[in-house]
């Protein structure tokens, strides 16, 4: 049975993930951020709209769908806290670099965020490693999917960390016959089922993907494959 680490947060469910309901444990948010110091909350006019992941002191990656039809913001990221809209530090996003456009977010659902000032790394704020260019994503392994959202469609929004099982694109294509599974996509079973865009997928302390799309409450979810889009990340962030 999948094990969930869940921490309750009182915040609106708008634009957040819905995870399959599992075992729930209350925990200390301040200490637990040390387990996920690379995780960011993206804020837009005072509300959480999606997750992002720190890849250097000046840059983070997120899903382009998070920023669709919102113009130039302003956008901010909150670092060093698992409590939405509280704690940690808040930094303005200087620029959002989109790999795709507003109508292309399933296939090129990557944005690189340039921050207005560098993050100061600590126990609660830290970058995560990313794969080498075109490194093959690990398949048939258990990875960690992370994000915020209610445990059911109208439930309380919480931080959650869930084990998921990565599968081949071929298996996903059988499951999503009308959808296009491209080389920029990575698939996993038993994961989020609604809209925590950018929620990181971590394996062996490396960011292998982040949540991109899925059918609502479906057992298969699709992530951006970081290794395949690494050239774009390097072009923008220089790493």
C-alpha positions as CSV (number, residue, x, y, z in Angstrom):
1,X,0.0,0.0,0.0
2,X,1.3,3.5,-0.8
3,X,2.4,5.5,2.2
4,X,1.6,9.2,2.3
5,X,3.2,11.8,4.5
6,X,0.6,14.4,4.9
7,X,0.6,17.7,6.8
8,X,-2.5,19.8,7.1
9,X,-2.6,23.3,5.7
10,X,-5.5,25.7,5.8
11,X,-5.7,27.3,2.4
12,X,-7.9,27.4,-0.7
13,X,-7.8,24.3,-3.0
14,X,-7.6,26.4,-6.1
15,X,-4.9,25.2,-8.6
16,X,-3.7,22.5,-6.1
17,X,-3.2,18.8,-6.4
18,X,-5.7,16.1,-5.4
19,X,-3.9,13.0,-4.3
20,X,-5.4,9.5,-3.9
21,X,-6.6,9.3,-0.3
22,X,-4.1,7.3,1.9
23,X,-2.7,7.0,5.3
24,X,-2.5,10.5,6.9
25,X,0.0,11.5,9.6
26,X,0.2,14.9,11.2
27,X,3.8,16.3,11.4
28,X,6.0,19.2,12.2
29,X,6.1,21.4,9.1
30,X,9.1,23.4,10.2
31,X,11.3,20.3,10.6
32,X,9.9,18.5,7.6
33,X,10.9,21.2,5.1
34,X,14.5,20.0,5.7
35,X,13.4,16.8,3.8
36,X,12.3,18.9,0.8
37,X,14.4,22.1,0.8
38,X,14.2,22.4,-3.0
39,X,10.4,22.8,-3.0
40,X,8.9,26.2,-3.8
41,X,5.3,27.5,-3.8
42,X,4.5,29.9,-6.7
43,X,2.2,32.7,-5.6
44,X,0.1,35.0,-7.7
45,X,-1.8,37.8,-6.1
46,X,-1.7,36.2,-2.7
47,X,-2.6,32.7,-3.5
48,X,-0.7,29.5,-4.2
49,X,-1.0,28.5,-7.9
50,X,1.5,25.7,-8.4
51,X,4.8,24.2,-7.2
52,X,8.3,24.9,-8.5
53,X,11.8,23.4,-7.8
54,X,15.1,25.1,-7.1
55,X,17.9,24.2,-9.5
56,X,20.3,27.0,-8.6
57,X,20.4,30.0,-6.4
58,X,19.0,32.1,-9.2
59,X,16.7,29.7,-11.1
60,X,13.8,27.3,-10.6
61,X,11.8,25.1,-12.9
62,X,8.0,24.9,-13.1
63,X,5.2,23.9,-15.4
64,X,4.3,26.4,-18.1
65,X,0.6,25.7,-17.5
66,X,1.0,27.4,-14.2
67,X,1.5,30.7,-15.9
68,X,-0.9,30.4,-18.8
69,X,-3.1,33.4,-19.5
70,X,-1.7,35.4,-16.5
71,X,0.4,37.8,-18.4
72,X,3.6,38.9,-16.7
73,X,2.4,38.5,-13.2
74,X,3.6,39.6,-10.7
75,X,4.7,36.1,-9.6
76,X,6.6,35.3,-6.4
77,X,8.1,32.1,-4.9
78,X,8.0,31.1,-1.3
79,X,11.1,29.1,-0.2
80,X,11.9,27.3,3.1
81,X,8.3,26.5,4.1
82,X,5.8,23.8,3.6
83,X,3.0,26.0,5.0
84,X,1.3,27.8,2.1
85,X,1.3,31.6,2.3
86,X,3.3,31.6,5.5
87,X,6.8,31.1,6.7
88,X,10.1,30.9,4.9
89,X,11.1,33.8,2.5
90,X,9.3,35.3,-0.5
91,X,11.3,36.3,-3.6
92,X,9.9,38.0,-6.7
93,X,10.2,36.2,-10.1
94,X,12.1,38.4,-12.4
95,X,11.2,36.6,-15.6
96,X,9.3,33.4,-16.8
97,X,11.0,31.7,-19.7
98,X,8.4,29.3,-21.4
99,X,9.6,26.4,-23.6
100,X,6.2,26.2,-25.2
101,X,3.2,28.6,-25.6
102,X,-0.2,28.7,-23.9
103,X,-1.7,26.2,-26.4
104,X,1.3,23.8,-26.3
105,X,1.6,23.1,-22.6
106,X,1.1,19.3,-22.7
107,X,4.1,18.7,-24.8
108,X,6.5,21.5,-23.8
109,X,5.1,22.2,-20.3
110,X,8.3,23.7,-19.0
111,X,9.1,27.1,-17.7
112,X,12.4,28.3,-16.2
113,X,12.0,31.0,-13.6
114,X,14.7,33.6,-13.1
115,X,14.5,35.1,-9.6
116,X,15.0,38.7,-8.8
117,X,17.6,38.0,-6.2
118,X,19.7,34.8,-5.4
119,X,18.5,32.4,-2.7
120,X,20.7,32.0,0.3
121,X,21.0,28.2,0.8
122,X,20.5,26.7,4.2
123,X,19.0,23.6,5.8
124,X,15.6,24.6,4.6
125,X,16.5,26.2,1.2
126,X,18.6,24.2,-1.2
127,X,18.9,23.3,-4.9
128,X,18.3,19.7,-6.1
129,X,20.4,17.9,-8.7
130,X,19.1,17.5,-12.2
131,X,19.9,14.7,-14.7
132,X,22.5,15.0,-17.5
133,X,21.3,15.8,-21.0
134,X,19.4,12.9,-22.5
135,X,20.0,10.7,-19.5
136,X,17.5,7.9,-19.7
137,X,14.8,8.4,-17.0
138,X,14.6,5.5,-14.5
139,X,11.7,3.2,-15.3
140,X,10.0,0.6,-13.1
141,X,11.3,2.3,-9.9
142,X,9.6,3.9,-7.0
143,X,10.0,7.7,-7.0
144,X,8.6,10.5,-4.7
145,X,5.9,12.8,-6.0
146,X,5.5,16.0,-3.9
147,X,2.9,18.7,-3.8
148,X,0.0,20.5,-2.1
149,X,-3.7,19.6,-2.4
150,X,-6.8,18.2,-0.8
151,X,-7.0,14.5,-0.2
152,X,-10.4,14.4,-1.9
153,X,-12.1,16.8,-4.3
154,X,-13.5,19.1,-1.7
155,X,-11.1,18.4,1.2
156,X,-8.6,20.4,3.1
157,X,-5.5,21.4,1.2
158,X,-2.4,19.7,2.6
159,X,1.2,19.0,1.8
160,X,1.7,15.5,0.6
161,X,4.6,13.2,-0.4
162,X,3.6,10.0,-2.1
163,X,5.5,7.0,-3.5
164,X,4.8,6.5,-7.2
165,X,6.0,3.8,-9.7
166,X,7.5,5.0,-13.0
167,X,6.3,3.2,-16.2
168,X,7.2,3.3,-19.9
169,X,5.6,5.8,-22.3
170,X,4.4,2.7,-24.2
171,X,2.3,1.7,-21.2
172,X,0.9,5.3,-20.9
173,X,0.1,5.3,-24.6
174,X,-2.1,2.2,-24.1
175,X,-3.8,4.0,-21.2
176,X,-4.2,7.4,-23.0
177,X,-5.1,6.3,-26.6
178,X,-6.3,9.7,-27.6
179,X,-3.5,11.7,-26.0
180,X,0.0,12.2,-27.5
181,X,2.8,10.9,-25.3
182,X,6.0,12.5,-26.6
183,X,9.7,12.0,-25.7
184,X,9.4,15.0,-23.3
185,X,7.0,13.1,-21.1
186,X,7.5,10.6,-18.2
187,X,4.7,8.5,-16.8
188,X,4.0,7.2,-13.3
189,X,1.2,5.3,-11.6
190,X,-0.7,6.1,-8.4
191,X,-0.1,9.8,-8.2
192,X,-1.8,13.2,-8.2
193,X,-5.1,13.6,-9.9
194,X,-5.7,17.3,-10.3
195,X,-3.5,20.2,-11.1
196,X,-0.6,20.7,-8.8
197,X,1.4,21.8,-11.8
198,X,5.2,21.6,-11.3
199,X,5.1,19.3,-8.3
200,X,8.5,17.6,-8.3
201,X,9.2,13.9,-9.0
202,X,12.3,12.9,-7.2
203,X,14.4,9.7,-7.5
204,X,17.8,9.1,-5.8
205,X,18.0,12.8,-4.7
206,X,17.6,13.9,-8.3
207,X,14.7,15.8,-10.0
208,X,13.7,13.5,-12.8
209,X,10.4,15.2,-13.6
210,X,7.5,17.4,-12.4
211,X,3.8,17.0,-12.7
212,X,2.4,18.1,-16.0
213,X,-1.1,16.6,-16.7
214,X,-3.5,13.7,-16.2
215,X,-7.1,12.8,-16.4
216,X,-8.8,13.7,-13.2
217,X,-8.3,11.1,-10.5
218,X,-6.8,8.7,-13.0
219,X,-4.2,6.1,-11.8
220,X,-1.7,7.3,-14.4
221,X,-0.1,10.8,-14.4
222,X,2.3,12.5,-16.8
223,X,5.4,14.4,-15.8
224,X,7.9,16.5,-17.8
225,X,11.1,14.5,-18.3
226,X,13.8,16.8,-17.1
227,X,16.7,15.0,-18.9
228,X,15.0,15.4,-22.3
229,X,14.4,19.2,-21.8
230,X,17.8,19.7,-20.2
231,X,19.1,21.7,-23.2
232,X,16.4,24.4,-22.7
233,X,17.2,24.6,-19.0
234,X,20.9,25.0,-19.8
235,X,20.2,27.6,-22.4
236,X,18.3,29.8,-19.9
237,X,19.9,29.0,-16.6
238,X,23.4,28.1,-17.7
239,X,23.6,24.9,-15.7
